[in-house]
Amino acid sequence: MAVNLFDLDMNDICKQAADFVSHVLDQICEEKDAIKVNAAKDDLGVLVTIEVAESDMGKLIGKNGQTISALRTLARIIGARENERVNLKVIEKN
């Protein structure tokens, strides 16, 4: 089912960005139960926070950061259609 991003309000943009990132992480990560994706709107735009298992962190970041960079670019495209900035933040578990 296609979603026209021009018809979405800001909460839907947050949900759309979080759903997209979550879907991609489901395909990349092995420990799917450890994936946590949250999105919130603030003054700077939409902030999508990501948490994955420590064993999947390398897959998320990728060689030379290429995977996370590509994911950030695609998430920004979602926001650009509504003139909103979408940023990704990866939370490291300690």
DAPE-V921765 format. One record per pair of residues at least 12 apart in sequence whose ideal C-beta (glycine too) atoms are under 10 Angstrom apart, sorted by the first residue. I is the first residue (numbers start at 1). GAP is how many residues later the second one is. Records with the same first field share a line. If there is no record, write none. Layout:
I=GAP + GAP
This chain:
3=13 + 16
4=77
5=72 + 73 + 74 + 75 + 76 + 77
6=75 + 76
7=75
8=70 + 73 + 74
9=73
10=31 + 35 + 36 + 72 + 74
11=28 + 30 + 35
12=70
13=26 + 28 + 32 + 33 + 65 + 66 + 68 + 69 + 71 + 73
14=24 + 25 + 26 + 27 + 31 + 32 + 33 + 34 + 65 + 70 + 72
15=24 + 31
16=23 + 30 + 59 + 62 + 63 + 65 + 66 + 70
17=20 + 22 + 28 + 29 + 30 + 31 + 57 + 58 + 59 + 60 + 61 + 62 + 67 + 69 + 70 + 71
18=19 + 20 + 21 + 22 + 28 + 30 + 31 + 32 + 57 + 60 + 68
19=18 + 20 + 59
20=17 + 19 + 28 + 51 + 54 + 55 + 57 + 58 + 66
21=14 + 16 + 17 + 18 + 27 + 28 + 29 + 50 + 51 + 53 + 54 + 57 + 65 + 67
22=13 + 14 + 15 + 16 + 17 + 26 + 28
23=14
24=13 + 26 + 36 + 43 + 46 + 47 + 50 + 51
25=12 + 25 + 26 + 27 + 31 + 34 + 35 + 46
28=24 + 28 + 31 + 32 + 34 + 39 + 43
29=23 + 24 + 26 + 27 + 28 + 30 + 31
30=22 + 23 + 25 + 26 + 29
31=21 + 22 + 23 + 24 + 25
32=20 + 21 + 24
33=20
34=17 + 18 + 19 + 20 + 21 + 22 + 59
35=15 + 16 + 17 + 18 + 21 + 25
36=13 + 14 + 15 + 16 + 55 + 57
37=12 + 13 + 14 + 15 + 51
38=12 + 13 + 51 + 53
39=36 + 47 + 49
41=43
42=45
44=40 + 41 + 43
45=31 + 34 + 37 + 38 + 39 + 40 + 41 + 42
46=29 + 30 + 32 + 33 + 36 + 38 + 39 + 40 + 41 + 42
47=38 + 39 + 40 + 41 + 42
48=23 + 24 + 27 + 30 + 31 + 38 + 39 + 40 + 41 + 42
49=38 + 39 + 40 + 41 + 42
50=18 + 21 + 38 + 39 + 40 + 41
51=38 + 39 + 40 + 41 + 42
52=38 + 39 + 40 + 41
53=40
54=38 + 39 + 40
57=33 + 35 + 36
60=30
61=29
68=20 + 22
69=19
71=17 + 19
72=14 + 15 + 16 + 17 + 18
73=15
74=12 + 14
75=12 + 13
76=12
